[in-house]
Amino acid sequence: MGVAVGFEGVGGSLAATLRRHHPPARVAAAPRATRIAPDTPVGYVSGREQWLVLFRLLHAR
């Protein structure tokens, strides 16, 4: 997941955008772990730490 994913403008919400690139189970769990509502528009996700945690959770092996 790169910065570009957040600017695709697809779906509008964080979950809809992430769903195009990541497995559904991870997309459901990652926002929950960062306390971001899945229907939050991507542009409203603030906080560097939230983005870093999202990245780590989505790319965990």
N, C-alpha and C positions, 0 to 999 in steps of 0.2 A: 504494500500500500504506500503509495507516494503521495505527495501533496497534490499532484494532478488529479488523483481520484476524487478528492473533495471538490474539485472545480468542474467535474463533468456535467453537473446540472441535471443529472438523471435521478428522478425519484424525489429529490428535494430533501428527504430526511436522511439522517445518518445511516439508519439500517438499510434503507433502499439503495443507497450508494454503495455501502459495503457488501451488500448481498450479491452484487455483480462480480465481485472479485474473491469472495471468501465463503467457506462452507457455512450453511445456515446455523449450525449449532454454535459456531464461534461468533457469528454476527449477533446471535441472541445473548450470549454470555458476556462478551466484551463490554458493551455499553452498560450492562447491569453492574459489572465490576467497577466501572468508573463513575457510577451514579449519574449516567447520562440517559435520559429517556430516549428510547429508540426512534421516536417520532420527531426528535429535535432536528431542526434544519441544520445541515452541516455548518453553515456560516455562524450558527449560534454556539457551537462548541468552542469554548474558550479555555484557556489554561494549557500551557505547554505540557504539564504533567499528565493531563487527561489524554492528550494525543500520544504521548510516549507510552503510556500504559496500554492504550488501544492497540498500538503497533505491536507491542510485545505479546499481548494476548492473541492477536490475530495471526502472528507469525511463530507462535510457540510450536515446538516439535514434540 
